Amino acid sequence: MENKDLVITTGTIFLAALVAFLLNHHTISVVLIVVAVLAMIGSLVERKTEGATENNQLERHDKDISKPLEKDRKYHGPSIMKNNNKKVVTRKEYKVSGVTYDGRQEKLSAIYKRCQDDHDRFGYFDEKSHEAISSAYHTFVPEPDNEYDKNAIAIVDPIEGQIGYIPKKKTREIMPEYVSKSYLSVKKGEDFYYATVEVWHEVPKSVFNGKNKWFD
């Protein structure tokens, strides 16, 4: 009950009680006074309850504002393989884009044949799937001056050189400084070679928690 309404109501009741008392209706007068007092007590209890509820809401609101941003952010990077107190290990496979330009087919062919013929420390050849797996140390080089995509990341083979790119929509998932190893898979299609690359990261826990490109 609002303060103004309470004053009007209790004032009216007390006035009625006074009239009843003057007319010698003492019982009615006592009843009206009791009703007025109970109305005042009820209003005080209601106001106290509303105040406590409002304080609780404000307290919850303050807690929501103060909680760390990282708890609300969504991770959208590679699959997490290991997560301990010191580092986070992730892996993900990507289709290599741009493999039909700038002589890259010849480079993929050379990698394919190298794995097929040598079975050396740079990779091996899977006879069942006819797939060449190169474990050479590939590097991932950002190209901020690339005229088509300022976020482009080139994939560079240590022997053949640049062989393609990380897909345009996936570049934010690659952190070149934390790539620990990679495996390049080359397959021979009917008309050309195509490739996928499996990328492993080892990211310090301090970097992974909210300071990299893997969070919204």
Beta strands, then each sheet from edge to edge (+ up, - down):
strand 1: 79-83
strand 2: 87-95
strand 3: 123-126
strand 4: 131-134
strand 5: 139-142
strand 6: 153-157
strand 7: 161-165
strand 8: 179-188
strand 9: 193-204
sheet 1: 1+ 2- 9+ 8- 4+ 3-
sheet 2: 5+ 6- 7+
end
